[in-house]
Amino acid sequence: MNAKELYRELQNPMYDEYPYSGLKDLGEGMAVVEEVIYNYWRERFLVNHEAAEAYELMDRDLTLTFLTEDDVDWDGVETLKNNRNAYSFSAYYQIFGLYKFVNGVTLVRWTLYPDGMYFMDEDGYGMEDNEESVLYGFIDKKARVVIPFQAKSEREMKTLRAEAEQRAMN
């Protein structure tokens, strides 16, 4: 299904009901459709109302479908502990999310492995002693990566916003 056909499909009322969330506004005529997969809400489809197009971000197996090998800084991935999900483009851990669009681009957070508190039960047992492993990248309104996913902090990535905006205009 191409981007125009997917957009038309996502206008179906079924996407306003569980296990879907309807359209969550991301600004600038952009939205995301969430779906419950493995008991968590997942940002599954990017919707561009201005172009009347939509793009799959991940499939039902939680594989990021909009990425290619060139869209990831693999040297940075190698510096992270618990990085194996990067190599299979897996968004298994629920914190995969898009920020608001500003000047045609958005920052995307991809959690490869959560911090140790993720594994803790209500009594405090099961916690692991680890920091989270996260990659950030910028995408444009057609879900194209304009700044590759990198093992940098959110603050460091925000310094690349102007470059991302420039690349999205080209």
Biotite code that builds the C-alpha atoms (Angstrom):
import biotite.structure as struc

atoms = struc.array([
    struc.Atom([0.000, 0.000, 0.000], chain_id="A", res_id=1, res_name="MET", atom_name="CA", element="C"),
    struc.Atom([1.474, 3.365, -0.977], chain_id="A", res_id=2, res_name="ASN", atom_name="CA", element="C"),
    struc.Atom([1.430, 6.521, 1.180], chain_id="A", res_id=3, res_name="ALA", atom_name="CA", element="C"),
    struc.Atom([-1.806, 7.904, -0.336], chain_id="A", res_id=4, res_name="LYS", atom_name="CA", element="C"),
    struc.Atom([-3.617, 4.571, 0.050], chain_id="A", res_id=5, res_name="GLU", atom_name="CA", element="C"),
    struc.Atom([-2.443, 4.217, 3.655], chain_id="A", res_id=6, res_name="LEU", atom_name="CA", element="C"),
    struc.Atom([-3.694, 7.731, 4.402], chain_id="A", res_id=7, res_name="TYR", atom_name="CA", element="C"),
    struc.Atom([-7.136, 6.838, 3.021], chain_id="A", res_id=8, res_name="ARG", atom_name="CA", element="C"),
    struc.Atom([-7.123, 3.589, 5.020], chain_id="A", res_id=9, res_name="GLU", atom_name="CA", element="C"),
    struc.Atom([-6.316, 5.419, 8.266], chain_id="A", res_id=10, res_name="LEU", atom_name="CA", element="C"),
    struc.Atom([-9.391, 7.650, 7.753], chain_id="A", res_id=11, res_name="GLN", atom_name="CA", element="C"),
    struc.Atom([-11.527, 4.564, 8.424], chain_id="A", res_id=12, res_name="ASN", atom_name="CA", element="C"),
    struc.Atom([-13.475, 4.963, 11.729], chain_id="A", res_id=13, res_name="PRO", atom_name="CA", element="C"),
    struc.Atom([-11.971, 1.720, 13.056], chain_id="A", res_id=14, res_name="MET", atom_name="CA", element="C"),
    struc.Atom([-8.716, 3.620, 13.688], chain_id="A", res_id=15, res_name="TYR", atom_name="CA", element="C"),
    struc.Atom([-10.554, 5.785, 16.236], chain_id="A", res_id=16, res_name="ASP", atom_name="CA", element="C"),
    struc.Atom([-11.319, 2.747, 18.399], chain_id="A", res_id=17, res_name="GLU", atom_name="CA", element="C"),
    struc.Atom([-9.288, 0.327, 20.501], chain_id="A", res_id=18, res_name="TYR", atom_name="CA", element="C"),
    struc.Atom([-6.702, -1.073, 19.739], chain_id="A", res_id=19, res_name="PRO", atom_name="CA", element="C"),
    struc.Atom([-6.008, 2.163, 17.840], chain_id="A", res_id=20, res_name="TYR", atom_name="CA", element="C"),
    struc.Atom([-5.902, 5.672, 19.275], chain_id="A", res_id=21, res_name="SER", atom_name="CA", element="C"),
    struc.Atom([-7.150, 7.844, 16.470], chain_id="A", res_id=22, res_name="GLY", atom_name="CA", element="C"),
    struc.Atom([-4.957, 10.755, 15.470], chain_id="A", res_id=23, res_name="LEU", atom_name="CA", element="C"),
    struc.Atom([-2.598, 12.306, 18.022], chain_id="A", res_id=24, res_name="LYS", atom_name="CA", element="C"),
    struc.Atom([-1.607, 15.807, 16.890], chain_id="A", res_id=25, res_name="ASP", atom_name="CA", element="C"),
    struc.Atom([2.117, 16.469, 16.321], chain_id="A", res_id=26, res_name="LEU", atom_name="CA", element="C"),
    struc.Atom([1.738, 20.004, 14.936], chain_id="A", res_id=27, res_name="GLY", atom_name="CA", element="C"),
    struc.Atom([2.243, 21.357, 11.422], chain_id="A", res_id=28, res_name="GLU", atom_name="CA", element="C"),
    struc.Atom([-0.518, 19.181, 9.949], chain_id="A", res_id=29, res_name="GLY", atom_name="CA", element="C"),
    struc.Atom([1.160, 16.035, 11.251], chain_id="A", res_id=30, res_name="MET", atom_name="CA", element="C"),
    struc.Atom([-0.275, 13.294, 13.459], chain_id="A", res_id=31, res_name="ALA", atom_name="CA", element="C"),
    struc.Atom([0.494, 9.805, 14.646], chain_id="A", res_id=32, res_name="VAL", atom_name="CA", element="C"),
    struc.Atom([-1.808, 6.797, 14.990], chain_id="A", res_id=33, res_name="VAL", atom_name="CA", element="C"),
    struc.Atom([-1.043, 4.621, 17.978], chain_id="A", res_id=34, res_name="GLU", atom_name="CA", element="C"),
    struc.Atom([-1.895, 0.938, 18.328], chain_id="A", res_id=35, res_name="GLU", atom_name="CA", element="C"),
    struc.Atom([-1.796, -1.348, 21.344], chain_id="A", res_id=36, res_name="VAL", atom_name="CA", element="C"),
    struc.Atom([0.762, -4.067, 20.661], chain_id="A", res_id=37, res_name="ILE", atom_name="CA", element="C"),
    struc.Atom([1.908, -6.419, 23.446], chain_id="A", res_id=38, res_name="TYR", atom_name="CA", element="C"),
    struc.Atom([-0.143, -4.389, 25.971], chain_id="A", res_id=39, res_name="ASN", atom_name="CA", element="C"),
    struc.Atom([1.534, -1.031, 25.258], chain_id="A", res_id=40, res_name="TYR", atom_name="CA", element="C"),
    struc.Atom([0.554, 1.925, 23.090], chain_id="A", res_id=41, res_name="TRP", atom_name="CA", element="C"),
    struc.Atom([2.942, 2.154, 20.118], chain_id="A", res_id=42, res_name="ARG", atom_name="CA", element="C"),
    struc.Atom([3.351, 5.045, 17.675], chain_id="A", res_id=43, res_name="GLU", atom_name="CA", element="C"),
    struc.Atom([2.697, 3.022, 14.547], chain_id="A", res_id=44, res_name="ARG", atom_name="CA", element="C"),
    struc.Atom([1.784, 5.346, 11.649], chain_id="A", res_id=45, res_name="PHE", atom_name="CA", element="C"),
    struc.Atom([2.890, 8.884, 10.781], chain_id="A", res_id=46, res_name="LEU", atom_name="CA", element="C"),
    struc.Atom([0.133, 10.918, 9.096], chain_id="A", res_id=47, res_name="VAL", atom_name="CA", element="C"),
    struc.Atom([0.749, 13.974, 6.907], chain_id="A", res_id=48, res_name="ASN", atom_name="CA", element="C"),
    struc.Atom([-2.588, 15.724, 6.412], chain_id="A", res_id=49, res_name="HIS", atom_name="CA", element="C"),
    struc.Atom([-1.204, 18.398, 4.056], chain_id="A", res_id=50, res_name="GLU", atom_name="CA", element="C"),
    struc.Atom([0.070, 15.804, 1.588], chain_id="A", res_id=51, res_name="ALA", atom_name="CA", element="C"),
    struc.Atom([-2.755, 13.322, 2.359], chain_id="A", res_id=52, res_name="ALA", atom_name="CA", element="C"),
    struc.Atom([-0.128, 10.646, 2.950], chain_id="A", res_id=53, res_name="GLU", atom_name="CA", element="C"),
    struc.Atom([0.743, 8.243, 5.768], chain_id="A", res_id=54, res_name="ALA", atom_name="CA", element="C"),
    struc.Atom([3.810, 6.156, 6.540], chain_id="A", res_id=55, res_name="TYR", atom_name="CA", element="C"),
    struc.Atom([4.267, 3.035, 8.601], chain_id="A", res_id=56, res_name="GLU", atom_name="CA", element="C"),
    struc.Atom([6.822, 3.584, 11.353], chain_id="A", res_id=57, res_name="LEU", atom_name="CA", element="C"),
    struc.Atom([6.759, 0.047, 12.727], chain_id="A", res_id=58, res_name="MET", atom_name="CA", element="C"),
    struc.Atom([5.044, -3.205, 11.941], chain_id="A", res_id=59, res_name="ASP", atom_name="CA", element="C"),
    struc.Atom([3.082, -5.361, 14.386], chain_id="A", res_id=60, res_name="ARG", atom_name="CA", element="C"),
    struc.Atom([6.283, -7.224, 15.258], chain_id="A", res_id=61, res_name="ASP", atom_name="CA", element="C"),
    struc.Atom([7.713, -3.877, 16.506], chain_id="A", res_id=62, res_name="LEU", atom_name="CA", element="C"),
    struc.Atom([10.275, -3.658, 13.719], chain_id="A", res_id=63, res_name="THR", atom_name="CA", element="C"),
    struc.Atom([10.958, -0.095, 12.597], chain_id="A", res_id=64, res_name="LEU", atom_name="CA", element="C"),
    struc.Atom([10.049, -0.175, 8.922], chain_id="A", res_id=65, res_name="THR", atom_name="CA", element="C"),
    struc.Atom([11.086, 3.367, 7.974], chain_id="A", res_id=66, res_name="PHE", atom_name="CA", element="C"),
    struc.Atom([14.798, 2.832, 8.730], chain_id="A", res_id=67, res_name="LEU", atom_name="CA", element="C"),
    struc.Atom([17.654, 1.588, 6.587], chain_id="A", res_id=68, res_name="THR", atom_name="CA", element="C"),
    struc.Atom([21.240, 0.727, 7.544], chain_id="A", res_id=69, res_name="GLU", atom_name="CA", element="C"),
    struc.Atom([22.313, 4.213, 6.433], chain_id="A", res_id=70, res_name="ASP", atom_name="CA", element="C"),
    struc.Atom([19.940, 5.829, 8.934], chain_id="A", res_id=71, res_name="ASP", atom_name="CA", element="C"),
    struc.Atom([21.929, 4.764, 12.003], chain_id="A", res_id=72, res_name="VAL", atom_name="CA", element="C"),
    struc.Atom([25.339, 5.823, 13.335], chain_id="A", res_id=73, res_name="ASP", atom_name="CA", element="C"),
    struc.Atom([26.653, 2.303, 13.959], chain_id="A", res_id=74, res_name="TRP", atom_name="CA", element="C"),
    struc.Atom([29.880, 3.511, 15.591], chain_id="A", res_id=75, res_name="ASP", atom_name="CA", element="C"),
    struc.Atom([27.781, 5.196, 18.259], chain_id="A", res_id=76, res_name="GLY", atom_name="CA", element="C"),
    struc.Atom([25.565, 2.115, 18.668], chain_id="A", res_id=77, res_name="VAL", atom_name="CA", element="C"),
    struc.Atom([28.665, 0.047, 19.446], chain_id="A", res_id=78, res_name="GLU", atom_name="CA", element="C"),
    struc.Atom([29.421, 2.299, 22.438], chain_id="A", res_id=79, res_name="THR", atom_name="CA", element="C"),
    struc.Atom([26.101, 1.445, 24.109], chain_id="A", res_id=80, res_name="LEU", atom_name="CA", element="C"),
    struc.Atom([25.525, -1.486, 26.435], chain_id="A", res_id=81, res_name="LYS", atom_name="CA", element="C"),
    struc.Atom([22.429, -3.524, 25.627], chain_id="A", res_id=82, res_name="ASN", atom_name="CA", element="C"),
    struc.Atom([22.425, -2.370, 22.003], chain_id="A", res_id=83, res_name="ASN", atom_name="CA", element="C"),
    struc.Atom([21.265, -5.542, 20.245], chain_id="A", res_id=84, res_name="ARG", atom_name="CA", element="C"),
    struc.Atom([17.814, -4.154, 19.355], chain_id="A", res_id=85, res_name="ASN", atom_name="CA", element="C"),
    struc.Atom([19.464, -1.618, 17.059], chain_id="A", res_id=86, res_name="ALA", atom_name="CA", element="C"),
    struc.Atom([20.787, -4.344, 14.773], chain_id="A", res_id=87, res_name="TYR", atom_name="CA", element="C"),
    struc.Atom([17.303, -5.744, 14.172], chain_id="A", res_id=88, res_name="SER", atom_name="CA", element="C"),
    struc.Atom([15.596, -2.303, 14.110], chain_id="A", res_id=89, res_name="PHE", atom_name="CA", element="C"),
    struc.Atom([13.500, -3.476, 17.058], chain_id="A", res_id=90, res_name="SER", atom_name="CA", element="C"),
    struc.Atom([11.308, -1.101, 19.054], chain_id="A", res_id=91, res_name="ALA", atom_name="CA", element="C"),
    struc.Atom([10.497, -3.825, 21.577], chain_id="A", res_id=92, res_name="TYR", atom_name="CA", element="C"),
    struc.Atom([10.750, -1.496, 24.539], chain_id="A", res_id=93, res_name="TYR", atom_name="CA", element="C"),
    struc.Atom([7.841, 0.886, 24.580], chain_id="A", res_id=94, res_name="GLN", atom_name="CA", element="C"),
    struc.Atom([9.637, 4.210, 24.613], chain_id="A", res_id=95, res_name="ILE", atom_name="CA", element="C"),
    struc.Atom([9.711, 4.907, 20.893], chain_id="A", res_id=96, res_name="PHE", atom_name="CA", element="C"),
    struc.Atom([8.233, 8.301, 20.250], chain_id="A", res_id=97, res_name="GLY", atom_name="CA", element="C"),
    struc.Atom([8.017, 11.369, 18.072], chain_id="A", res_id=98, res_name="LEU", atom_name="CA", element="C"),
    struc.Atom([8.179, 14.901, 19.439], chain_id="A", res_id=99, res_name="TYR", atom_name="CA", element="C"),
    struc.Atom([6.215, 17.810, 17.935], chain_id="A", res_id=100, res_name="LYS", atom_name="CA", element="C"),
    struc.Atom([7.074, 18.889, 14.389], chain_id="A", res_id=101, res_name="PHE", atom_name="CA", element="C"),
    struc.Atom([8.837, 22.237, 14.096], chain_id="A", res_id=102, res_name="VAL", atom_name="CA", element="C"),
    struc.Atom([9.886, 23.644, 10.704], chain_id="A", res_id=103, res_name="ASN", atom_name="CA", element="C"),
    struc.Atom([9.198, 20.346, 8.941], chain_id="A", res_id=104, res_name="GLY", atom_name="CA", element="C"),
    struc.Atom([11.125, 17.967, 11.207], chain_id="A", res_id=105, res_name="VAL", atom_name="CA", element="C"),
    struc.Atom([10.717, 16.099, 14.464], chain_id="A", res_id=106, res_name="THR", atom_name="CA", element="C"),
    struc.Atom([13.103, 14.500, 16.905], chain_id="A", res_id=107, res_name="LEU", atom_name="CA", element="C"),
    struc.Atom([12.508, 10.765, 17.392], chain_id="A", res_id=108, res_name="VAL", atom_name="CA", element="C"),
    struc.Atom([13.481, 8.786, 20.488], chain_id="A", res_id=109, res_name="ARG", atom_name="CA", element="C"),
    struc.Atom([14.222, 5.067, 20.073], chain_id="A", res_id=110, res_name="TRP", atom_name="CA", element="C"),
    struc.Atom([14.852, 3.164, 23.311], chain_id="A", res_id=111, res_name="THR", atom_name="CA", element="C"),
    struc.Atom([16.992, 0.121, 22.691], chain_id="A", res_id=112, res_name="LEU", atom_name="CA", element="C"),
    struc.Atom([16.983, -0.904, 26.365], chain_id="A", res_id=113, res_name="TYR", atom_name="CA", element="C"),
    struc.Atom([15.297, 0.880, 29.280], chain_id="A", res_id=114, res_name="PRO", atom_name="CA", element="C"),
    struc.Atom([16.913, 1.857, 32.567], chain_id="A", res_id=115, res_name="ASP", atom_name="CA", element="C"),
    struc.Atom([16.841, -0.696, 35.375], chain_id="A", res_id=116, res_name="GLY", atom_name="CA", element="C"),
    struc.Atom([13.695, 0.684, 37.013], chain_id="A", res_id=117, res_name="MET", atom_name="CA", element="C"),
    struc.Atom([11.673, -0.567, 34.011], chain_id="A", res_id=118, res_name="TYR", atom_name="CA", element="C"),
    struc.Atom([12.073, -4.134, 35.322], chain_id="A", res_id=119, res_name="PHE", atom_name="CA", element="C"),
    struc.Atom([11.027, -3.343, 38.913], chain_id="A", res_id=120, res_name="MET", atom_name="CA", element="C"),
    struc.Atom([7.733, -4.692, 40.257], chain_id="A", res_id=121, res_name="ASP", atom_name="CA", element="C"),
    struc.Atom([5.437, -2.823, 42.625], chain_id="A", res_id=122, res_name="GLU", atom_name="CA", element="C"),
    struc.Atom([7.434, -4.092, 45.629], chain_id="A", res_id=123, res_name="ASP", atom_name="CA", element="C"),
    struc.Atom([10.761, -2.862, 44.242], chain_id="A", res_id=124, res_name="GLY", atom_name="CA", element="C"),
    struc.Atom([12.074, -6.283, 43.230], chain_id="A", res_id=125, res_name="TYR", atom_name="CA", element="C"),
    struc.Atom([13.560, -7.111, 39.864], chain_id="A", res_id=126, res_name="GLY", atom_name="CA", element="C"),
    struc.Atom([15.262, -3.760, 39.301], chain_id="A", res_id=127, res_name="MET", atom_name="CA", element="C"),
    struc.Atom([18.418, -3.976, 37.210], chain_id="A", res_id=128, res_name="GLU", atom_name="CA", element="C"),
    struc.Atom([21.554, -1.888, 37.637], chain_id="A", res_id=129, res_name="ASP", atom_name="CA", element="C"),
    struc.Atom([21.809, -0.344, 34.212], chain_id="A", res_id=130, res_name="ASN", atom_name="CA", element="C"),
    struc.Atom([21.349, 2.930, 32.376], chain_id="A", res_id=131, res_name="GLU", atom_name="CA", element="C"),
    struc.Atom([19.055, 3.118, 29.403], chain_id="A", res_id=132, res_name="GLU", atom_name="CA", element="C"),
    struc.Atom([20.384, 2.758, 25.873], chain_id="A", res_id=133, res_name="SER", atom_name="CA", element="C"),
    struc.Atom([18.706, 5.316, 23.591], chain_id="A", res_id=134, res_name="VAL", atom_name="CA", element="C"),
    struc.Atom([19.185, 6.597, 20.054], chain_id="A", res_id=135, res_name="LEU", atom_name="CA", element="C"),
    struc.Atom([17.815, 9.879, 18.704], chain_id="A", res_id=136, res_name="TYR", atom_name="CA", element="C"),
    struc.Atom([17.353, 11.002, 15.114], chain_id="A", res_id=137, res_name="GLY", atom_name="CA", element="C"),
    struc.Atom([15.389, 13.543, 13.100], chain_id="A", res_id=138, res_name="PHE", atom_name="CA", element="C"),
    struc.Atom([12.804, 12.701, 10.449], chain_id="A", res_id=139, res_name="ILE", atom_name="CA", element="C"),
    struc.Atom([10.882, 14.866, 8.005], chain_id="A", res_id=140, res_name="ASP", atom_name="CA", element="C"),
    struc.Atom([7.175, 14.881, 7.141], chain_id="A", res_id=141, res_name="LYS", atom_name="CA", element="C"),
    struc.Atom([7.581, 11.868, 4.866], chain_id="A", res_id=142, res_name="LYS", atom_name="CA", element="C"),
    struc.Atom([9.239, 9.752, 7.608], chain_id="A", res_id=143, res_name="ALA", atom_name="CA", element="C"),
    struc.Atom([12.630, 10.115, 5.914], chain_id="A", res_id=144, res_name="ARG", atom_name="CA", element="C"),
    struc.Atom([15.612, 10.260, 8.240], chain_id="A", res_id=145, res_name="VAL", atom_name="CA", element="C"),
    struc.Atom([17.375, 13.614, 7.812], chain_id="A", res_id=146, res_name="VAL", atom_name="CA", element="C"),
    struc.Atom([19.792, 13.249, 10.766], chain_id="A", res_id=147, res_name="ILE", atom_name="CA", element="C"),
    struc.Atom([20.792, 9.622, 11.465], chain_id="A", res_id=148, res_name="PRO", atom_name="CA", element="C"),
    struc.Atom([19.946, 7.962, 14.769], chain_id="A", res_id=149, res_name="PHE", atom_name="CA", element="C"),
    struc.Atom([22.823, 8.538, 17.167], chain_id="A", res_id=150, res_name="GLN", atom_name="CA", element="C"),
    struc.Atom([23.899, 7.594, 20.683], chain_id="A", res_id=151, res_name="ALA", atom_name="CA", element="C"),
    struc.Atom([23.718, 11.188, 21.886], chain_id="A", res_id=152, res_name="LYS", atom_name="CA", element="C"),
    struc.Atom([21.618, 12.821, 24.555], chain_id="A", res_id=153, res_name="SER", atom_name="CA", element="C"),
    struc.Atom([18.388, 14.607, 23.738], chain_id="A", res_id=154, res_name="GLU", atom_name="CA", element="C"),
    struc.Atom([20.124, 17.907, 24.516], chain_id="A", res_id=155, res_name="ARG", atom_name="CA", element="C"),
    struc.Atom([23.015, 17.136, 22.147], chain_id="A", res_id=156, res_name="GLU", atom_name="CA", element="C"),
    struc.Atom([20.603, 16.171, 19.387], chain_id="A", res_id=157, res_name="MET", atom_name="CA", element="C"),
    struc.Atom([18.607, 19.382, 19.758], chain_id="A", res_id=158, res_name="LYS", atom_name="CA", element="C"),
    struc.Atom([21.754, 21.287, 18.703], chain_id="A", res_id=159, res_name="THR", atom_name="CA", element="C"),
    struc.Atom([21.374, 19.522, 15.313], chain_id="A", res_id=160, res_name="LEU", atom_name="CA", element="C"),
    struc.Atom([17.835, 20.809, 14.726], chain_id="A", res_id=161, res_name="ARG", atom_name="CA", element="C"),
    struc.Atom([18.880, 23.641, 12.374], chain_id="A", res_id=162, res_name="ALA", atom_name="CA", element="C"),
    struc.Atom([20.838, 21.155, 10.245], chain_id="A", res_id=163, res_name="GLU", atom_name="CA", element="C"),
    struc.Atom([17.846, 18.782, 10.215], chain_id="A", res_id=164, res_name="ALA", atom_name="CA", element="C"),
    struc.Atom([15.547, 21.604, 9.091], chain_id="A", res_id=165, res_name="GLU", atom_name="CA", element="C"),
    struc.Atom([17.951, 22.563, 6.314], chain_id="A", res_id=166, res_name="GLN", atom_name="CA", element="C"),
    struc.Atom([18.231, 18.952, 5.087], chain_id="A", res_id=167, res_name="ARG", atom_name="CA", element="C"),
    struc.Atom([14.447, 18.562, 5.103], chain_id="A", res_id=168, res_name="ALA", atom_name="CA", element="C"),
    struc.Atom([14.088, 21.581, 2.796], chain_id="A", res_id=169, res_name="MET", atom_name="CA", element="C"),
    struc.Atom([16.395, 20.023, 0.170], chain_id="A", res_id=170, res_name="ASN", atom_name="CA", element="C"),
])
